[in-house]
């Protein structure tokens, strides 16, 4: 029987199929677009392989594109029709069960099955990668860390794929608050392979979460040729660069990056990229910057998708775009559509149901209230959710747009006690963030404390100047 590079038997697969599988896994680990073609070759060479069919299903789900998931489900349903799962080897059975769960919308069960698989087969890089991405999509930071951490001891130091695993582990460490360990682990992964864009991304997150934007800029600048094009994370890592620029007060660079990399006429209209664009423009909106032209183009892109209920994290960013473009009627229609879906029988088993009901829709309603200038309602909606936002997916950095919306609403509504708590929390965690000190200055202004406002504003100014940004990086 043919085996893959990790020594696993490939049930119903030839040596040619095993070679395609190895190539597809490597492309996946390094976020190379070539993975799509490699999986197509794998399916062509071994259509009866459960691992091949599961791989195709995983690709259909992880991009959070409903059309891709529907196509993958049609193919997978044809494969499993009449298939006796009990007759499969354990690894193939678990991959098949996990893929079926994901295509049915039960991300948490699929995640749990993949965790069971990696207990028995800790060197199954495909299962580790997919499980890691599911932990990200569901905002499960402990599992994002421990799924990979629990497998590391089964990997030899000289294995060329240990590096991508370290990059995954670094991201899990960062999302769990272990910033120094995360940065060291991610940097070690990048030293192993300079094109490990997920590891680069993990290190970038550590600087973002500590407000150390000038160091983050330097880190990205030193490796710009390794991450800035030709991979599935290109747009997202440019988004991080733009966040650093915005934090430093360099709005010109942030907007230049937006136009060149985040959203323009040549953009593909993928949900993962549109949500980055929305999250960036929302920060400009919170700062009082009018970006109507950009909002209009982004809202058009979301509207053209006509997405069914699939992943509410995407829905929230669509609502951001409609609100930013002044199209609140479209935002309300999307919210109403999702409420109707929640009431449909049989939807409660879908992971997105709870994510939508408990977090996603309240956030969407807060965004619409923000558009109306109803800042009290924004506070009332978001304050109870501020420690639960991870339940609808994404990273801390991505969800910070919502946290900042709460801060801004508390300041504008005159809820000084709430604002003080929020700003104090943020400043304690990110003392190097100019935004946090400017927020502190604004609160002091509201309270009539001119001296404290001046001190906080001076601190923000000095931190902003430390970024030393220029505009020749793209």
Buried (B, 14 or more C-beta within 10 A) or exposed (E): EBBBBBEBBBBBBBEBBBBBBBBBBBBBBBBBEBBBBBBBBBBEBBBEBBBBBBBBBBBBBBBBBBEBBEEBBEBBEEBBEEEEEEEBEEBBBBBBBBBBBBBBBBBBBBBBBBBBBBEEBBBBBBBBBBBBBBBBBBBBBEBBBBBBBBBBEBBEEEBEBBBBBBBBBBBBBBBBEBBEBBBBBBBBBBEBBBBBBBBBBBBBBBBBBBBBBBBBBBBBEEBEEBBBEEBBBBBBBBBBBBBBBBBBBBBEBBBBBBEEBBBEEEBEEBBBBBBBBBBBBBBBBBBEEEBEEBBBBBBEBBBEBEBEBBBBBBBBBBBBBBBBBEBBEBBBEBBEBBEEBBEEEEBEEBBBBBBBBBBBBBBBBBBBBBBEEBBBBBBBBBBEBBEEBBBBBBBBBBBBBBBBBBBBBBBBBEBEEBBBBBBEBBBEEBBBBBBBBBBBBBBBBBEEBEEBBEBBBEBBBEBBEBBEBEEEBB
